[in-house]
């Protein structure tokens, strides 16, 4: 104990050091815990990955560009930054590393997320509306446009007044 130091303050020194040491140890354990999760964590965009061969790497990158992020809906899981997309990339990576074929992985993803997960869904009865809807909208738009043009022509021909209407209009103008 130093001269002029309160005895209760001297006792807090080791307690504070112990608390700091515990906090430092807890932070270290948390940092190691995050790093130990490895492939089980979601794979972020641009994260370097290891493959057994070039065919696996090609399959992985082909698949993540064919599967749609169900959160973003307009992006593939290759482009998306959503957590679900990272989890989906992780699952594709894991299945690719375990030797699953492209068809098996697509089958797994469609059974889990539905046909919507495929960026180009197959033409089936349940996806026919997705494939036909652009053409259907084009036909509906064309029919609506034709009706507008016909109505304009009809209105243009109806604007001519009959003889009795002209006389009545002339009387109104004169104030009779």
N, C-alpha and C positions, 0 to 999 in steps of 0.2 A: 504494500500500500504506500502511495506517495503522500508527501506532506500536504496537508490541506485538502485531501480528497475525502469525500464522504464514504464511509464504509459500505453503505448500500449500493453506491455507484460502482464500487470495486467489484462487488459480487455480480452485477449485471453484465460485466465484460465477458466472462466465459459463457454466460447464458446466451448473449447475443451472438457470439462466435459459433456456438453450437446450432443456433437457429439458422444462421447464414449457411453453415455447412450442410444442414438438412435441406434447405431450399436449393442449394447448388446440386446436391445429390439427387433430389427429386427432378430437377430440370434435366440432368444428365440421363436419368432413367427414362424420362419422357422422350428425349431426343433419340435415344437408342431404340426405344419401343417403336417409334415411327419408322425408323430406318429398317427395322427387322421385319416389317410387314411385307416388303418387297413386292412380288408380283400380285399379291392379294389386294393391294391398294389399286385404285384406278390408274390407268396409264394416261398420263397427260400428253398433249400434242407435242411432238418433237422429241419425246423421251427416247433415248437410245435403247434398243432391244437386242437381245441375243437370240439367234436361231441356230438350230443344228445344221441346216443346209440352206442353200439359196431358194429351193423350191418352197420351203416353209415360209421364208420371208416374202416371196412373191404371193403366196396364198394369203398371208395375213394382210398385206397392203391391198390386195385385190378385194378381199372381203370387207375391210373397213370402209372401202369406197362404194360398196354395193348395199350396205346396210344403213337405214335411216335412223336418225336420232328421234325417238318418239316424243322428246320434250321440245326440241327445236322445230321439228317437222319439215323444214325446208333444207336441212343440212344432213349430210352423211355423218356417221360417227367419226369419220376421219377429220371433218371440219369442225365439228361441234366442241364447245368448251364446257358443256353441261356435265354434271357429275355422273348422270346416268350413261352418257356417251363414254366417259372414261371407264366406267364399270363394264360397259359392253365391249370396249376395246380390250380390256383386261381379260374378259371371258374368251374372246376370240383368240387372243394371244395364248392363253392357257390351253385351250382346246387344240390350237395349231401345234403347239409344242408337244402335246400329248399324242399327236399323230392323227387327229380327226381330219376327215376329208372336207372339202369345201361344201359339198352337199349335206354332210352331217351337221356342220356348223350352221348352215342356213336353215336346215330343218329344226335344229334346236332353238334358234332365235325366233323363227316363225311360230313354233309351238308355244314359246314363252310370250311373245309380243304381238303375234298375229301377222297376217300378210302385209300389213301396213309397214312393218319394219324393213321390208325389201324396197329399195329405192325404185326399182322397176318390177312391180308385182306381176306374177304370171297371169295370163288371160284365163280366168276360171269363171264359173257362174257367180261366185260371190265378189269377184273383182271386175266383172263386166261393166258395171256402171262407171268405174274409174277410167276405163279405157274408152268407153263410148261417150262419156259426158262432154269432152271438147267438141266432138262432131255434133252432138245433140244441141249444145249451146249455139253452135254456128248456124244450124238449121233454124232454130227458134229466132235467133237474131235476124236472119235473112227474111223469114216470114213477117216479122214485126216491121222491118224496113219496107217491104213491099206494101204492107197495109198502110203505112204512113204516106208513101208515095201515091197510092190510089186515093186516099182521102184528100190529099192536097189537090189532085186533079179534079176530084168531084167538087170540092169547094170552089175551085176556080171557075168551073162551068156553071155553078149555081149562083154566082154573083151577078150574072146578067139579069136585069129586071124585066118583068113582063110589061106590056103597054099600060095596063091598069095600075100597076105599081108605080110606073113612071109618072102617070097623071097625079096619083095621090101624093107622091113626093113633091111634085111641082106645086101642088096646092098648099102643102105644108110650108114650103119655102116662101110662097107669096103671103101666107098668113090668112088664107080664105077659110 
